[in-house]
Amino acid sequence: MLPVPGTASLPQTESTVFSLSRSESLWTTESARSTCEIYWFPFHLMSTGGSIFACGFILSGLYFAGYCRKATNILGPALVSIGLMVLVVGVVLIPITKENRKQPTTKRPFSYYRQPLFNI
């Protein structure tokens, strides 16, 4: 191998094939990612939905207490329903993400060879 200009020439004792076979990117899978990276989107949806749901719950309570009836008449129930919907989507996304992370099992292809019923 030729030395790269501007760098000190270091002795290369390994072959390229051997060094590539030991690289971590070939042998590591996506299971090396942390749990926070994997479940970031469902956690984000749950926290956003929970906070919107809590705001709607507070506004609905203010409506029944008699404060700001014009503003809380529509905003309270709307925020409760939107927040609950986003919260449930985040909760449902966790088992879906777990299922997608499992290793795929070996499946038979749709067009596998079968023996004919009648040999002519």
WONORVEN-V662083 format. One record per backbone hydrogen bond with DSSP energy under -0.5 kcal/mol. CO is the residue of the C=O (numbers start at 1). NH is the residue of the N-H. Records with the same first field share a line. If there is no record, write none. Layout:
CO: NH, NH
This chain:
4: 7
8: 10
11: 13
15: 19
16: 20
17: 21
18: 22
20: 23
23: 26, 27
24: 28
29: 32
30: 33
34: 38
35: 39
37: 40
39: 43
40: 44
41: 45
42: 46
43: 47
44: 48
45: 49
46: 50
47: 51
48: 52
49: 53
50: 54
51: 55
52: 56
53: 57
54: 58
55: 59
56: 60
57: 61
58: 62
59: 63
60: 64
61: 65
62: 66, 67
63: 66
68: 72
69: 73
70: 74
71: 75
72: 76
74: 78
75: 79
76: 80
77: 81
78: 82
79: 83
80: 84
81: 85
82: 86
83: 87
84: 88
85: 89
86: 90
87: 91
88: 92
89: 93
90: 94
91: 94, 95
92: 96
93: 97
94: 98
95: 99
96: 100
97: 101
98: 102
99: 102
109: 112
110: 112
117: 119
118: 120
